[in-house]
Amino acid sequence: MADVLRLTLRVDMPGYPNLRACIDRACARPAFKKVYADQLAHFAAGDQTHPN
């Protein structure tokens, strides 16, 4: 869910500081950082096995 909510960070949302704080807290969690790093590693491995 944090990854989907991060899309809202591309838009200036000054009226929703609590949403920004919630996203920041979620993305700072060790579990999120690990899963995100694992996902990026998975994509990188796929790029190496299927070069353009």
N, C-alpha and C positions, 0 to 999 in steps of 0.2 A: 504494500500500500504506500509506503514511503516513496518508492520509486515513481509511482504514478503521480503522487502529490508534488514531486519535485518539478513536474512539468509546469506547475503554476508559478514557479520561480522565474520563468521566462517573461512573465508579465508583471508589471509594477502593480502591486496590490497594497497600497498604503493603508487601506481601510481594514486590513486583516492581519494585524501584527501577531495575533495568537496563532493563526495558521502558520505563519513563517516560523514562529518559535516551536511549534509542534513538529514541523518538517525538520528543522535543525536538530531537535532532540532525537528524532527517529533515525536520522542519517548519522548521528554521532554514536549510536549504539554499536558495540563490538559485533553483534550478530549481523547487523546490516552491512557493516564494513567488510566482513568476511564473505557474505553472500555476494555482495557487489564485486569484490575482487575475484571470486570464483567465476562469476558470470563473465567478467572481462577476460579472464584466462581461457575460458571455454571458447569465446569468440576468437581470441588470438590463435588458439590451436587450430580452429577451423580454417582461419585465413592461411595458416602455414601449410595445411594439407590440401587446400584448394586454391592455389595461386591463380591470379587472372592473367 
